[in-house]
Amino acid sequence: MKPEKLPEFIEDVRKLWSNTPKPMSTTKTNGRGTPMGYINKIEAASIMGCTVRSIDNWMKLKLIPHYKFGRAVLFKESDLLEAIEKTKVS
C-alpha cells in the first residue's frame, strides 16, 4: 500500500467498523461473565469448603445440581445450600 493511500484506507476501515452491528447482551452478569445468581466451580468449591475436584466428583454422582452449557458449568448458590441441608445427619 502506498503511504499516500493510508489515510483513505484508515477512514474506510473506520466506516466499516462503525457500521458493524455490535453484540447486545440482555443477560445481566456479575462482572465475571457468569449470569447473575449463578456461580462457577471455583466459587462453588469456596462455598462448599472443598476442592474443585470434589465438586467435579459430586457433579458426576449427581449429589449437587448444576447447569451445563457446552463445557461451562454453573451453579445456583441456593441449590448448593439446599444440597448441604439434604445431607444433614440427625
TIMI-2910 file (N, C-alpha, C, CB; in pm, 1 decimal, decimal comma, always signed):
<rs>
+----------+----------+----------+----------+----------+----------+----------+----------+----------+----------+----------+----------+------+
!      n_x !      n_y !      n_z !     ca_x !     ca_y !     ca_z !      c_x !      c_y !      c_z !     cb_x !     cb_y !     cb_z ! resn !
+----------+----------+----------+----------+----------+----------+----------+----------+----------+----------+----------+----------+------+
!    +85,0 !   -117,1 !     +0,0 !     +0,0 !     +0,0 !     +0,0 !    +89,8 !   +123,7 !     +0,0 !    -96,9 !     -0,4 !   +122,6 !  Met !
!    +52,2 !   +217,5 !    -80,5 !   +129,5 !   +341,7 !    -90,4 !    +98,2 !   +429,2 !    +30,4 !    +97,6 !   +417,5 !   -223,3 !  Lys !
!   +200,0 !   +497,2 !    +82,8 !   +179,6 !   +581,2 !   +201,2 !    +73,1 !   +688,4 !   +183,4 !   +308,2 !   +646,6 !   +238,7 !  Pro !
!    +59,2 !   +741,4 !    +63,5 !    -40,7 !   +846,9 !    +43,0 !   -183,6 !   +792,9 !    +48,0 !    -16,8 !   +916,0 !    -90,7 !  Glu !
!   -201,7 !   +662,0 !    +32,2 !   -334,6 !   +599,8 !    +38,5 !   -372,8 !   +557,9 !   +180,3 !   -339,7 !   +478,9 !    -53,2 !  Lys !
!   -277,2 !   +564,6 !   +273,2 !   -301,6 !   +517,6 !   +409,5 !   -415,6 !   +592,9 !   +479,4 !   -175,0 !   +530,8 !   +491,0 !  Leu !
!   -421,0 !   +724,9 !   +478,8 !   -532,8 !   +793,7 !   +545,1 !   -669,6 !   +753,6 !   +488,0 !   -515,0 !   +944,5 !   +532,7 !  Pro !
!   -676,2 !   +735,4 !   +358,2 !   -800,8 !   +693,8 !   +294,3 !   -840,4 !   +553,1 !   +341,1 !   -786,5 !   +697,5 !   +140,1 !  Glu !
!   -741,2 !   +464,9 !   +349,5 !   -766,0 !   +328,1 !   +394,8 !   -815,4 !   +326,4 !   +539,7 !   -638,3 !   +243,4 !   +381,5 !  Phe !
!   -750,4 !   +406,4 !   +624,3 !   -790,3 !   +413,6 !   +765,3 !   -933,9 !   +463,4 !   +776,7 !   -694,8 !   +506,1 !   +844,9 !  Ile !
!   -969,8 !   +561,1 !   +699,4 !  -1106,9 !   +613,8 !   +701,9 !  -1207,5 !   +507,5 !   +658,2 !  -1118,5 !   +737,5 !   +611,1 !  Glu !
!  -1172,3 !   +429,3 !   +555,8 !  -1260,8 !   +320,9 !   +510,8 !  -1280,7 !   +216,3 !   +619,6 !  -1204,1 !   +254,5 !   +385,2 !  Asp !
!  -1173,7 !   +182,8 !   +689,6 !  -1183,0 !    +84,1 !   +798,4 !  -1271,6 !   +138,5 !   +910,2 !  -1041,5 !    +48,7 !   +853,7 !  Val !
!  -1256,2 !   +264,2 !   +944,4 !  -1340,4 !   +325,3 !  +1048,7 !  -1488,2 !   +322,3 !  +1010,7 !  -1296,5 !   +470,4 !  +1074,4 !  Arg !
!  -1517,3 !   +349,9 !   +883,8 !  -1656,6 !   +346,2 !   +836,9 !  -1713,1 !   +205,1 !   +848,2 !  -1666,3 !   +395,8 !   +690,9 !  Lys !
!  -1633,3 !   +107,2 !   +805,7 !  -1678,5 !    -32,1 !   +815,7 !  -1702,7 !    -70,5 !   +961,4 !  -1575,1 !   -127,4 !   +752,1 !  Leu !
!  -1610,4 !    -31,4 !  +1049,2 !  -1622,1 !    -67,3 !  +1190,9 !  -1745,0 !     -3,5 !  +1253,8 !  -1496,4 !    -24,9 !  +1267,3 !  Trp !
!  -1771,1 !   +122,2 !  +1219,6 !  -1885,6 !   +190,6 !  +1280,3 !  -2018,4 !   +133,5 !  +1230,6 !  -1879,2 !   +340,3 !  +1250,5 !  Ser !
!  -2019,8 !    +73,1 !  +1111,9 !  -2142,5 !    +14,7 !  +1057,6 !  -2162,9 !   -130,8 !  +1098,8 !  -2141,1 !    +24,2 !   +907,3 !  Asn !
!  -2064,9 !   -189,4 !  +1164,4 !  -2074,9 !   -328,5 !  +1206,8 !  -2166,2 !   -337,2 !  +1328,1 !  -1935,0 !   -387,3 !  +1238,9 !  Thr !
!  -2267,9 !   -424,2 !  +1324,6 !  -2355,5 !   -435,8 !  +1441,1 !  -2279,1 !   -490,1 !  +1561,5 !  -2475,2 !   -526,4 !  +1409,2 !  Pro !
!  -2298,5 !   -429,2 !  +1674,0 !  -2233,4 !   -470,8 !  +1796,8 !  -2323,4 !   -570,2 !  +1870,0 !  -2201,2 !   -348,6 !  +1886,6 !  Lys !
!  -2264,8 !   -672,8 !  +1934,2 !  -2348,0 !   -768,2 !  +2008,1 !  -2415,8 !   -700,3 !  +2125,5 !  -2264,1 !   -886,9 !  +2057,2 !  Pro !
!  -2540,2 !   -734,8 !  +2145,9 !  -2615,1 !   -679,7 !  +2257,9 !  -2644,2 !   -791,2 !  +2356,3 !  -2746,3 !   -612,1 !  +2210,4 !  Met !
!  -2605,7 !   -770,6 !  +2477,5 !  -2630,9 !   -870,1 !  +2580,4 !  -2750,7 !   -826,3 !  +2663,1 !  -2506,2 !   -890,7 !  +2670,0 !  Ser !
!  -2850,4 !   -910,1 !  +2669,3 !  -2967,4 !   -879,1 !  +2751,0 !  -2958,0 !   -946,1 !  +2886,5 !  -3095,5 !   -922,2 !  +2680,2 !  Thr !
!  -2855,0 !  -1029,8 !  +2904,5 !  -2836,7 !  -1100,2 !  +3031,1 !  -2744,5 !  -1019,5 !  +3119,9 !  -2780,4 !  -1242,3 !  +3008,7 !  Thr !
!  -2789,1 !   -992,1 !  +3240,6 !  -2703,3 !   -922,3 !  +3335,4 !  -2600,6 !  -1020,6 !  +3389,9 !  -2786,5 !   -858,9 !  +3450,6 !  Lys !
!  -2477,0 !   -973,4 !  +3402,9 !  -2371,9 !  -1059,3 !  +3456,5 !  -2320,5 !  -1002,6 !  +3587,7 !  -2256,7 !  -1074,4 !  +3355,7 !  Thr !
!  -2245,2 !  -1084,6 !  +3657,7 !  -2192,2 !  -1043,3 !  +3787,5 !  -2052,6 !   -983,6 !  +3775,9 !  -2189,6 !  -1161,3 !  +3882,5 !  Asn !
!  -2010,6 !   -945,4 !  +3656,0 !  -1880,0 !   -885,3 !  +3636,8 !  -1772,2 !   -986,5 !  +3603,4 !  -1841,3 !   -809,8 !  +3758,7 !  Gly !
!  -1800,2 !  -1113,2 !  +3619,6 !  -1703,9 !  -1217,9 !  +3587,9 !  -1749,2 !  -1297,6 !  +3467,2 !  -1683,7 !  -1310,3 !  +3707,5 !  Arg !
!  -1854,4 !  -1253,2 !  +3401,8 !  -1901,1 !  -1320,9 !  +3282,7 !  -2010,9 !  -1423,0 !  +3307,0 !  -1788,0 !  -1386,8 !  +3217,4 !  Gly !
!  -2038,5 !  -1456,3 !  +3431,4 !  -2145,4 !  -1551,2 !  +3459,5 !  -2274,1 !  -1473,9 !  +3487,2 !  -2108,4 !  -1643,0 !  +3579,8 !  Thr !
!  -2388,0 !  -1528,8 !  +3448,2 !  -2515,3 !  -1459,6 !  +3471,6 !  -2542,0 !  -1438,2 !  +3620,7 !  -2630,4 !  -1538,8 !  +3409,3 !  Pro !
!  -2615,4 !  -1333,4 !  +3651,2 !  -2648,5 !  -1302,3 !  +3790,6 !  -2720,7 !  -1419,6 !  +3855,1 !  -2735,3 !  -1175,0 !  +3799,3 !  Met !
!  -2684,1 !  -1448,4 !  +3977,1 !  -2746,8 !  -1556,9 !  +4050,8 !  -2677,4 !  -1690,2 !  +4031,5 !  -2889,6 !  -1569,3 !  +4010,5 !  Gly !
!  -2578,7 !  -1695,3 !  +3943,1 !  -2506,5 !  -1818,5 !  +3916,5 !  -2359,4 !  -1801,9 !  +3952,6 !  -2521,7 !  -1859,5 !  +3769,3 !  Tyr !
!  -2295,2 !  -1911,8 !  +3987,8 !  -2153,9 !  -1909,3 !  +4021,8 !  -2081,7 !  -2020,2 !  +3947,2 !  -2133,6 !  -1923,6 !  +4173,7 !  Ile !
!  -1949,5 !  -2009,1 !  +3936,9 !  -1871,2 !  -2111,4 !  +3868,0 !  -1819,5 !  -2216,0 !  +3968,4 !  -1753,0 !  -2046,5 !  +3791,5 !  Asn !
!  -1741,0 !  -2312,1 !  +3919,7 !  -1692,3 !  -2421,4 !  +4004,4 !  -1602,7 !  -2372,7 !  +4117,2 !  -1617,1 !  -2521,9 !  +3920,6 !  Lys !
!  -1518,6 !  -2276,6 !  +4087,0 !  -1425,9 !  -2227,5 !  +4189,3 !  -1502,7 !  -2162,0 !  +4303,8 !  -1325,5 !  -2127,3 !  +4128,1 !  Ile !
!  -1601,9 !  -2081,7 !  +4269,1 !  -1683,4 !  -2017,6 !  +4372,3 !  -1765,9 !  -2121,5 !  +4448,3 !  -1776,0 !  -1911,6 !  +4309,8 !  Glu !
!  -1814,6 !  -2223,6 !  +4377,7 !  -1890,9 !  -2330,0 !  +4443,0 !  -1802,8 !  -2404,6 !  +4542,3 !  -1948,7 !  -2427,9 !  +4338,6 !  Ala !
!  -1678,6 !  -2432,3 !  +4504,2 !  -1585,7 !  -2501,2 !  +4594,7 !  -1559,5 !  -2417,0 !  +4718,0 !  -1453,1 !  -2532,9 !  +4523,3 !  Ala !
!  -1550,3 !  -2287,1 !  +4700,2 !  -1529,2 !  -2197,4 !  +4813,5 !  -1647,9 !  -2200,4 !  +4908,6 !  -1504,8 !  -2054,7 !  +4764,7 !  Ser !
!  -1768,5 !  -2198,0 !  +4854,4 !  -1889,2 !  -2202,1 !  +4937,8 !  -1900,6 !  -2335,0 !  +5012,0 !  -2014,5 !  -2179,2 !  +4851,9 !  Ile !
!  -1870,2 !  -2443,6 !  +4940,1 !  -1883,3 !  -2577,2 !  +4999,2 !  -1765,0 !  -2612,5 !  +5089,6 !  -1896,6 !  -2681,7 !  +4889,2 !  Met !
!  -1658,6 !  -2534,4 !  +5085,0 !  -1542,3 !  -2561,1 !  +5168,5 !  -1466,1 !  -2685,1 !  +5123,8 !  -1584,6 !  -2576,5 !  +5312,3 !  Gly !
!  -1452,6 !  -2701,8 !  +4992,9 !  -1386,2 !  -2820,3 !  +4939,6 !  -1303,6 !  -2782,1 !  +4817,2 !  -1489,6 !  -2929,9 !  +4903,7 !  Cys !
!  -1248,6 !  -2880,8 !  +4750,1 !  -1170,9 !  -2855,5 !  +4629,2 !  -1261,4 !  -2859,5 !  +4505,6 !  -1056,9 !  -2958,8 !  +4615,8 !  Thr !
!  -1209,2 !  -2807,1 !  +4395,8 !  -1282,5 !  -2811,5 !  +4269,2 !  -1299,4 !  -2957,9 !  +4226,5 !  -1208,1 !  -2729,1 !  +4158,4 !  Val !
!  -1199,9 !  -3041,2 !  +4255,8 !  -1208,6 !  -3183,9 !  +4221,7 !  -1326,1 !  -3249,6 !  +4294,5 !  -1076,3 !  -3256,5 !  +4257,3 !  Arg !
!  -1349,3 !  -3212,9 !  +4419,4 !  -1464,7 !  -3266,1 !  +4493,2 !  -1595,0 !  -3223,3 !  +4427,1 !  -1461,9 !  -3218,9 !  +4640,2 !  Ser !
!  -1600,4 !  -3098,7 !  +4381,8 !  -1718,8 !  -3050,3 !  +4310,2 !  -1741,2 !  -3135,5 !  +4185,8 !  -1703,3 !  -2900,3 !  +4271,7 !  Ile !
!  -1634,1 !  -3163,6 !  +4111,3 !  -1644,5 !  -3248,6 !  +3991,9 !  -1699,2 !  -3386,6 !  +4027,5 !  -1507,2 !  -3262,5 !  +3923,5 !  Asp !
!  -1647,4 !  -3445,1 !  +4135,1 !  -1693,5 !  -3577,9 !  +4177,4 !  -1840,6 !  -3575,0 !  +4217,3 !  -1608,7 !  -3629,4 !  +4294,6 !  Asn !
!  -1881,3 !  -3474,7 !  +4291,7 !  -2021,1 !  -3465,4 !  +4335,1 !  -2114,5 !  -3440,5 !  +4217,5 !  -2037,5 !  -3354,2 !  +4438,6 !  Trp !
!  -2065,7 !  -3367,3 !  +4117,2 !  -2145,9 !  -3347,5 !  +3995,9 !  -2166,5 !  -3481,7 !  +3925,2 !  -2077,3 !  -3245,2 !  +3900,1 !  Met !
!  -2058,9 !  -3558,8 !  +3915,6 !  -2065,8 !  -3688,5 !  +3847,9 !  -2162,4 !  -3782,5 !  +3920,2 !  -1925,8 !  -3752,4 !  +3839,6 !  Lys !
!  -2162,4 !  -3776,0 !  +4053,3 !  -2252,5 !  -3859,7 !  +4133,5 !  -2392,1 !  -3799,4 !  +4146,8 !  -2193,5 !  -3881,6 !  +4271,6 !  Leu !
!  -2411,4 !  -3682,1 !  +4085,5 !  -2539,3 !  -3610,4 !  +4088,5 !  -2583,6 !  -3575,8 !  +4231,2 !  -2646,9 !  -3694,0 !  +4020,4 !  Lys !
!  -2486,1 !  -3542,2 !  +4315,2 !  -2516,0 !  -3501,4 !  +4451,8 !  -2546,2 !  -3352,1 !  +4461,2 !  -2399,9 !  -3536,5 !  +4543,2 !  Leu !
!  -2495,1 !  -3275,6 !  +4365,5 !  -2523,7 !  -3132,1 !  +4364,4 !  -2579,3 !  -3093,3 !  +4227,3 !  -2395,6 !  -3049,2 !  +4397,9 !  Ile !
!  -2685,4 !  -3014,7 !  +4226,4 !  -2744,8 !  -2972,5 !  +4098,4 !  -2654,8 !  -2870,8 !  +4029,6 !  -2886,1 !  -2912,7 !  +4120,2 !  Pro !
!  -2647,5 !  -2880,6 !  +3896,5 !  -2566,0 !  -2788,7 !  +3819,1 !  -2624,8 !  -2772,8 !  +3679,4 !  -2420,4 !  -2838,1 !  +3811,6 !  His !
!  -2577,5 !  -2672,1 !  +3610,9 !  -2624,4 !  -2640,3 !  +3476,8 !  -2503,6 !  -2642,1 !  +3384,2 !  -2697,7 !  -2501,5 !  +3472,6 !  Tyr !
!  -2515,4 !  -2711,3 !  +3270,4 !  -2405,4 !  -2719,0 !  +3175,2 !  -2443,0 !  -2651,0 !  +3044,2 !  -2366,1 !  -2865,0 !  +3150,1 !  Lys !
!  -2351,2 !  -2571,7 !  +2995,3 !  -2364,7 !  -2506,5 !  +2866,4 !  -2235,3 !  -2533,9 !  +2791,2 !  -2393,2 !  -2351,5 !  +2880,7 !  Phe !
!  -2234,0 !  -2640,3 !  +2712,3 !  -2108,8 !  -2681,2 !  +2649,0 !  -2013,5 !  -2728,7 !  +2756,3 !  -2046,1 !  -2565,2 !  +2566,9 !  Gly !
!  -1898,1 !  -2664,2 !  +2767,2 !  -1800,9 !  -2700,3 !  +2870,2 !  -1817,1 !  -2617,3 !  +2996,5 !  -1660,4 !  -2684,4 !  +2816,7 !  Arg !
!  -1897,8 !  -2514,2 !  +2989,4 !  -1918,0 !  -2426,9 !  +3105,4 !  -2015,8 !  -2492,0 !  +3202,7 !  -1970,1 !  -2287,5 !  +3061,4 !  Ala !
!  -1983,8 !  -2483,8 !  +3330,3 !  -2069,4 !  -2539,4 !  +3434,9 !  -2102,1 !  -2426,9 !  +3532,1 !  -2000,3 !  -2660,3 !  +3508,4 !  Val !
!  -2230,3 !  -2410,6 !  +3560,7 !  -2274,3 !  -2307,8 !  +3654,0 !  -2360,5 !  -2369,5 !  +3763,0 !  -2351,7 !  -2197,2 !  +3580,5 !  Leu !
!  -2362,6 !  -2304,0 !  +3877,5 !  -2441,1 !  -2348,0 !  +3992,4 !  -2520,7 !  -2229,7 !  +4045,1 !  -2350,0 !  -2407,9 !  +4103,6 !  Phe !
!  -2632,5 !  -2259,8 !  +4108,8 !  -2703,8 !  -2158,5 !  +4185,3 !  -2660,7 !  -2176,6 !  +4330,3 !  -2861,2 !  -2170,6 !  +4168,2 !  Lys !
!  -2627,3 !  -2068,4 !  +4394,3 !  -2583,8 !  -2077,5 !  +4533,9 !  -2692,5 !  -2138,8 !  +4621,2 !  -2545,5 !  -1938,9 !  +4587,2 !  Glu !
!  -2817,0 !  -2103,1 !  +4594,2 !  -2927,7 !  -2157,0 !  +4673,9 !  -2937,9 !  -2308,9 !  +4657,3 !  -3060,9 !  -2090,1 !  +4633,4 !  Ser !
!  -2911,2 !  -2360,5 !  +4535,3 !  -2913,3 !  -2505,7 !  +4513,2 !  -2804,6 !  -2575,3 !  +4593,6 !  -2896,4 !  -2537,6 !  +4364,3 !  Asp !
!  -2687,7 !  -2512,4 !  +4601,6 !  -2577,7 !  -2572,5 !  +4677,9 !  -2610,9 !  -2576,0 !  +4826,5 !  -2446,9 !  -2494,6 !  +4654,8 !  Leu !
!  -2669,4 !  -2468,5 !  +4876,8 !  -2706,2 !  -2464,7 !  +5019,0 !  -2814,7 !  -2567,8 !  +5050,1 !  -2754,6 !  -2323,5 !  +5058,4 !  Leu !
!  -2908,1 !  -2587,6 !  +4957,3 !  -3009,7 !  -2691,9 !  +4975,2 !  -2947,0 !  -2830,3 !  +4975,6 !  -3115,7 !  -2683,1 !  +4865,1 !  Glu !
!  -2848,3 !  -2852,0 !  +4889,1 !  -2780,0 !  -2982,2 !  +4882,7 !  -2708,5 !  -3009,6 !  +5015,3 !  -2678,3 !  -2986,0 !  +4764,0 !  Ala !
!  -2652,7 !  -2906,6 !  +5076,1 !  -2588,1 !  -2924,1 !  +5206,0 !  -2692,2 !  -2964,9 !  +5309,8 !  -2515,5 !  -2794,2 !  +5249,7 !  Ile !
!  -2805,4 !  -2896,7 !  +5310,2 !  -2911,2 !  -2927,4 !  +5407,3 !  -2965,4 !  -3069,2 !  +5390,5 !  -3025,2 !  -2827,3 !  +5393,7 !  Glu !
!  -2974,3 !  -3118,5 !  +5267,1 !  -3024,7 !  -3253,5 !  +5241,2 !  -2933,7 !  -3360,2 !  +5297,0 !  -3042,5 !  -3275,1 !  +5093,5 !  Lys !
!  -2805,9 !  -3329,6 !  +5311,3 !  -2711,4 !  -3431,3 !  +5360,2 !  -2695,0 !  -3425,7 !  +5512,8 !  -2574,6 !  -3412,6 !  +5292,7 !  Thr !
!  -2772,7 !  -3342,2 !  +5577,6 !  -2764,2 !  -3329,7 !  +5723,1 !  -2800,3 !  -3460,6 !  +5790,2 !  -2855,9 !  -3217,9 !  +5773,4 !  Lys !
!  -2717,9 !  -3501,1 !  +5884,2 !  -2742,2 !  -3624,5 !  +5959,5 !  -2791,6 !  -3585,1 !  +6097,6 !  -2612,6 !  -3713,8 !  +5968,8 !  Val !
!  -2910,9 !  -3630,0 !  +6131,9 !  -2982,8 !  -3602,1 !  +6257,0 !  -2975,0 !  -3462,1 !  +6299,1 !  -2932,6 !  -3685,2 !  +6365,3 !  Ser !
+----------+----------+----------+----------+----------+----------+----------+----------+----------+----------+----------+----------+------+
</rs>
